[in-house]
């Protein structure tokens, strides 16, 4: 069964993967369930875009997502029984694999010691989030003198709030779709977005107003 993402104008975010290619990752043969194939077609591209944003490396993101679907294919019957459904489970595994990749690619610091990924894991994504947030809240943020404070505020967001900001403001997914990608309710995604805006406003000492974004 072929698992190829439909054509997209943004060729950087395509993942031309077949079930045969997935089979070669671990040398294990398996049949791709039809419902997993549908799941792949719906979620692989946004998962890839998220991973590429956080990792700052498309090839690494493609590798992470291929391994994610290799894992899902080999464990699909069990995945369907997980709390929150396959969407929430896949999102958790994606996040773990992104973090694992970051830890495995840590380079030596100037003093010869290994650098820790904690301070750098979000660097690329935060830069993108700052630009997107400035664009989305241009009027409210007009008073700030430098985007440095916004950078610090976004970098300090809790994980779920950060993910919602990336999915909605950086990657442009509406709230309902962002929630589906993460495997959470749209109301929960809206809450994360509202709390993120509140944290950012508090850090910057400004009033961002009500979160009146249209869904």
C-alpha positions as CSV (number, residue, x, y, z in Angstrom):
1,X,0.0,0.0,0.0
2,X,1.4,3.4,-0.9
3,X,1.7,6.1,1.7
4,X,2.5,9.2,-0.2
5,X,1.4,12.7,1.0
6,X,-0.8,14.4,-1.6
7,X,0.9,17.1,-3.7
8,X,1.5,20.4,-1.9
9,X,2.8,23.7,-3.1
10,X,5.4,23.7,-0.3
11,X,7.7,20.9,-1.5
12,X,9.9,21.2,1.6
13,X,7.1,19.7,3.7
14,X,6.4,16.6,1.6
15,X,7.3,13.1,2.8
16,X,7.3,10.8,-0.2
17,X,7.3,7.5,1.8
18,X,5.9,4.1,0.7
19,X,5.2,1.2,2.9
20,X,8.1,-0.6,1.3
21,X,10.4,2.2,2.3
22,X,9.1,2.0,5.9
23,X,9.7,-1.7,5.9
24,X,13.4,-1.2,5.2
25,X,13.9,1.0,8.3
26,X,14.1,-2.0,10.7
27,X,14.1,-4.9,8.2
28,X,10.7,-6.0,9.4
29,X,7.8,-6.8,7.0
30,X,4.3,-5.8,7.9
31,X,1.0,-4.9,6.2
32,X,-0.1,-1.3,6.4
33,X,-3.6,-1.2,7.9
34,X,-6.0,0.9,5.8
35,X,-7.0,3.1,8.7
36,X,-3.4,3.8,9.5
37,X,-2.9,4.8,5.9
38,X,-5.8,7.3,6.2
39,X,-4.3,8.5,9.5
40,X,-1.0,9.0,7.8
41,X,-2.5,11.0,4.9
42,X,-4.3,13.3,7.5
43,X,-1.5,13.9,10.0
44,X,1.9,13.1,8.5
45,X,2.4,16.5,6.9
46,X,1.6,18.6,9.9
47,X,3.7,16.3,12.1
48,X,6.5,16.8,9.6
49,X,6.2,20.5,9.6
50,X,6.2,20.7,13.4
51,X,9.3,18.5,13.6
52,X,11.1,20.5,11.0
53,X,10.2,23.8,12.8
54,X,11.5,22.5,16.1
55,X,14.6,20.7,14.7
56,X,15.4,23.3,12.1
57,X,16.4,20.4,9.8
58,X,14.0,18.9,7.2
59,X,16.0,15.7,6.6
60,X,16.1,15.1,10.4
61,X,12.4,15.7,10.6
62,X,11.7,13.3,7.7
63,X,13.7,10.6,9.5
64,X,11.8,11.3,12.8
65,X,8.4,11.0,11.1
66,X,9.3,7.9,9.2
67,X,10.4,6.2,12.4
68,X,7.2,7.4,14.1
69,X,5.0,5.7,11.4
70,X,7.2,2.6,11.4
71,X,6.4,2.4,15.2
72,X,2.7,3.0,14.7
73,X,2.5,0.4,11.9
74,X,4.1,-2.3,14.0
75,X,1.9,-1.5,17.0
76,X,-1.3,-0.1,15.4
77,X,-3.8,-2.5,17.2
78,X,-2.4,-1.4,20.6
79,X,-2.2,2.3,19.5
80,X,-5.9,2.3,18.9
81,X,-6.5,1.4,22.5
82,X,-4.4,4.2,24.0
83,X,-6.0,6.9,26.1
84,X,-6.8,10.0,24.0
85,X,-6.9,7.9,20.8
86,X,-4.2,7.5,18.1
87,X,-3.9,11.2,17.6
88,X,-2.8,11.9,21.1
89,X,-0.5,8.9,21.2
90,X,1.1,9.7,17.9
91,X,1.7,13.3,19.1
92,X,3.4,12.1,22.3
93,X,5.6,9.7,20.4
94,X,6.5,12.4,17.9
95,X,7.5,14.7,20.7
96,X,9.6,12.0,22.4
97,X,11.4,11.2,19.1
98,X,12.1,14.9,18.4
99,X,13.5,15.2,21.9
100,X,15.6,12.0,21.4
101,X,17.0,13.3,18.1
102,X,18.0,16.6,19.8
103,X,19.7,14.7,22.6
104,X,21.5,12.4,20.1
105,X,22.8,15.4,18.1
106,X,24.2,17.4,21.0
107,X,27.6,18.8,20.0
108,X,30.6,19.6,22.2
109,X,30.8,23.1,23.8
110,X,33.8,25.3,23.5
111,X,35.2,23.9,26.7
112,X,35.0,20.4,25.3
113,X,32.0,19.4,27.4
114,X,28.7,18.2,25.9
115,X,26.2,20.9,25.6
116,X,22.7,20.2,26.9
117,X,19.8,20.5,24.6
118,X,17.5,22.2,27.2
119,X,18.5,25.7,26.2
120,X,18.7,25.1,22.4
121,X,15.9,22.7,21.7
122,X,13.4,25.4,20.9
123,X,15.8,28.0,19.4
124,X,14.7,27.6,15.7
125,X,11.0,27.2,16.6
126,X,11.1,30.2,19.0
127,X,12.5,32.5,16.3
128,X,9.7,31.4,14.0
129,X,7.1,31.8,16.7
130,X,8.3,35.4,17.5
131,X,8.0,36.4,13.9
132,X,4.5,34.8,13.6
133,X,3.3,36.2,16.9
134,X,4.5,39.7,15.9
135,X,2.5,39.3,12.7
136,X,-0.6,37.9,14.4
137,X,-0.7,40.4,17.2
138,X,0.9,43.4,15.4
139,X,-1.4,46.0,16.9
140,X,-1.1,44.8,20.5
141,X,2.6,44.3,20.3
142,X,3.4,47.7,18.6
143,X,4.4,49.2,22.0
144,X,7.3,46.8,22.7
145,X,10.7,48.2,21.9
146,X,12.4,45.0,21.1
147,X,11.3,41.4,20.2
148,X,13.9,40.1,22.7
149,X,11.3,40.1,25.5
150,X,8.8,38.3,23.3
151,X,11.5,35.7,22.4
152,X,12.1,35.1,26.2
153,X,8.4,34.9,26.9
154,X,7.7,32.3,24.2
155,X,10.7,30.3,25.0
156,X,9.5,30.0,28.6
157,X,6.0,28.8,27.7
158,X,4.8,25.4,29.1
159,X,5.0,22.6,26.5
160,X,1.4,22.4,25.5
161,X,1.0,26.2,25.2
162,X,4.2,26.3,23.1
163,X,2.9,23.6,20.8
164,X,-0.4,25.5,20.2
165,X,1.5,28.7,19.4
166,X,3.7,26.8,16.9
167,X,0.8,25.0,15.3
168,X,-1.5,28.0,15.0
169,X,0.7,31.1,14.7
170,X,3.8,29.6,12.9
171,X,2.3,26.8,10.8
172,X,-1.1,28.5,10.4
173,X,-3.4,25.7,11.4
174,X,-6.9,26.8,12.7
175,X,-7.6,25.9,16.3
176,X,-9.8,22.9,15.5
177,X,-7.1,21.3,13.3
178,X,-4.3,22.1,15.7
179,X,-6.3,20.4,18.4
180,X,-6.9,17.3,16.2
181,X,-3.1,17.1,15.4
182,X,-2.3,17.1,19.1
183,X,-5.2,14.8,20.0
184,X,-7.0,17.2,22.3
185,X,-10.3,19.0,22.3
186,X,-10.6,22.4,20.5
187,X,-11.7,23.9,23.8
188,X,-8.5,22.7,25.4
189,X,-6.4,24.1,22.6
190,X,-8.2,27.5,22.9
191,X,-7.4,27.4,26.7
192,X,-3.7,26.7,26.0
193,X,-3.6,29.6,23.5
194,X,-5.4,32.0,25.9
195,X,-3.0,31.1,28.7
196,X,0.0,31.5,26.4
197,X,-1.2,34.9,25.4
198,X,-1.7,35.8,29.1
199,X,1.8,34.6,30.0
200,X,3.3,36.5,27.1
201,X,1.4,39.7,28.1
202,X,2.5,39.3,31.8
203,X,6.2,38.8,30.8
204,X,6.1,41.9,28.5
205,X,4.0,44.0,30.9
206,X,1.4,44.8,28.3
207,X,-2.3,44.2,27.6
208,X,-2.9,41.9,24.7
209,X,-6.6,42.2,25.1
210,X,-9.1,39.4,24.7
211,X,-8.3,36.3,22.6
212,X,-10.9,36.9,19.9
213,X,-9.3,34.8,17.2
214,X,-11.9,33.4,14.7
215,X,-12.0,29.6,14.5
